[in-house]
Structures are given as structure tokens and as C-alpha cells.
Amino acid sequence: MPLTSRPLRKLGFLTIGLFDEHDPGRGHESTLEIIELGERLGFDSAWLRHRHLQYGISSPVAVMAAASQRTRRIELGTAVIPLGWENPLRLAEDLATVDVLSGGRINPGVSAGPPAHYDRVKDALYPDTADAEVFGYERVRRLLDLVRGAPASDFDGTEGFEVFSGRVQPHSPGLGSRLWYGGGSLESARWAGEHGMNFLTSSVVKAPAGQEAGHDFAAIQASQIRAFRERHPDGAAARVSQGLVVIPTDSATPAQRARYEAYAAARLPRTATPQGPARLLFAPDLVGSSQEIAERLRAHAGYREVDEVAFALPFTFAHEDYVQILTDIAGRLGPALGWRPAG
């Protein structure tokens, strides 16, 4: 296959929104400022990671609501909300409300599966039903149906002086087509396609069982993207966004470059073999000049399948580092990939 790809159509970024336990307001304000900067730089989208019981964004829907009032154009997404922590009906109401407030700009990404460290949190999360909860794809399907307008109640009408709706209110037309599934397995890719969702693929995939060496992350990711589109009603036009960790150094100071390279080097060993019982395979972080990164992306089988990205910002950097990275992505890397900033 030639080492070329279609021009990059949509450029986004993903942030974890870290904060200091003793000054959480400053960290959340930094996240909002980064999103505002992203809009000024012409990014098409800003995405929020989701972290429960950690020092990152625990309520991305609330942060999206705040960001929607400080921006006018940039799309706002989640990558991803783990539905094991959520009631799909309540989440559908929150998402629809924020979508209305934003003028139809949100792109909720979700995932299935049990909450992380479930045995440690289940008594607080589901004190009466912990052993009965089911965390599979059905939970995602319920959210999809509710957002798309399926009945949530068998009563639709007036009771006394109050008017009731049988479906989630507010109903936001179009939101149902902007729901994304964050998956790293062939099974998830196929399920998302069959249910007409968009597909978020990141810097983590599940390695096939029965092979302990010689795994090619890019090839695995590309095969999942193709499987998703084979099952999707829109076929080749179905939306996929890739989210590798990308750190351009064009305008970085020597100290920043050294810190970025050390960060990537510390994380490199986990890319060699599948990690843990889930056999997770991680992509190397891409650090270097925009031209170097563009060349590596154009040679990446997964990247060659997409025309949308949401490059992941590293977890632990400072605000000024994110400003430099985003400025280089928008001003140098994006154009090198054929992208044009939004007006």
C-alpha cells in the first residue's frame, strides 16, 4: 500500500484535565482555557477523557456544559464515558441538555464494560444491586435508543396541571448521529458498526489471542476500522476518529524537548508486548518535528484509514506545554497532513 493517505479533514485533541487535589478549580479552569485556545487555533473538536476517583475529569458532561458557554464553534466530545458508572436514562437527559445548550456541538463517546476496580467501588456505586448489574453492550443500546427518541415511559400526556413526555426531554435532533463508541477490539468495532454509531479508536487495541510476539499495532487498528465499516450502514463513509499520542517539538524549548522525550521513552516498553489479562497493546507516543510525525502517520496503517483525528495530549504536562503542543499541531502538523483550520 502506498505511504499516502487522504487529506486530514477534521483535527481534534483530547485532554485528561488534570488538577491538584487541593486546588481543583485551577485545573478545571486550565482545561477550559485549553479548549478556548483550541477554538482560536481552528481545531474542529476538543475531547475530554473521563477519570473516576482520580485527579482528572470525573464529570465531562459538566465540563462540556461550561465549555459550551465559552466557545461558539468547536465541537465537544467525551473519550470516553464508561457506561458502567452511569444510568443510561439520566445520562441521556444530561447529554441532550448540553447538546441544546451548545447549539448541537457535542459528540458523546461511550464504552461498555464493568467499572474499573469494581470490587472496590461496587458498594458505593450499586449498594443494593452490585451483583445483578450487567455491563455489556445492552447498556450502550439503551442509551442509544433513549437519545434517539425511543419511549422511556408508557405515559405521554397531561396529569392535572403538568405535562409529561414519553421520551427523554429535551430531545435534541441529530445527537443520535453524533454518538461514538470507544473500542479497541474487533468485537467492539463490529458491534458499533452494526448499531450505526461512530467509532473512536485510540492508542490502545486488544491483541488477538494465541500470538505472543510480532504484533503490529497499526495493522490491528486498521483491521478493526475496516471491520467497523463493513458492518455500518454507511459503509466506507462511516465516521472513524483515531487518537494517538502526538507531541510535536517545533517550537518547544530544549527543556521541553528533553521532558517530552523522557516521557515517551518511559512509556515505550509497554508497546513491545500485550499487557495484562486483557492483552492490551499500546502504540508508541509520536515525538519529534511536525514533518517527522507527519511522515510516521502517513506510514501508519491505522491512520491511512481515517480522515479525522483527536490527538491525545500527554497526561502529566504543564499548561504551557499544552499551549506549545496545540499551537504546533494546528500551525504545523495539521497543515502538513492536508488539514485546514476552521474559521
Sequence and secondary structure as in RCSB ss.txt:
>XXXX:A:sequence
MPLTSRPLRKLGFLTIGLFDEHDPGRGHESTLEIIELGERLGFDSAWLRHRHLQYGISSPVAVMAAASQRTRRIE
LGTAVIPLGWENPLRLAEDLATVDVLSGGRINPGVSAGPPAHYDRVKDALYPDTADAEVFGYERVRRLLDLVRGA
PASDFDGTEGFEVFSGRVQPHSPGLGSRLWYGGGSLESARWAGEHGMNFLTSSVVKAPAGQEAGHDFAAIQASQI
RAFRERHPDGAAARVSQGLVVIPTDSATPAQRARYEAYAAARLPRTATPQGPARLLFAPDLVGSSQEIAERLRAH
AGYREVDEVAFALPFTFAHEDYVQILTDIAGRLGPALGWRPAG
>XXXX:A:secstr
  S      EEEEEE    BTTBHHHHHHHHHHHHHHHHHHT SEEEE   SSSSS S HHHHHHHHHTT SS E
EEEEEEEGGG  HHHHHHHHHHHHHHHTS EEEEEE S  TTHHHHHHHH TTTTTT   SHHHHHHHHHHHTT 
 S S  EEETTEEE SS SS  TTGGGG EEE  SHHHHHHHHHTT EEEEESEEE  TT  S   HHHHHHHHH
HHHHHHSTTGGGS EEEE BEEE TT  HHHHHHHHHHHHHHGGGGSS BTTTTEEE   EEE HHHHHHHHHT 
TTGGG SEEEEE  TT  HHHHHHHHHHIIIIIHHHTT     
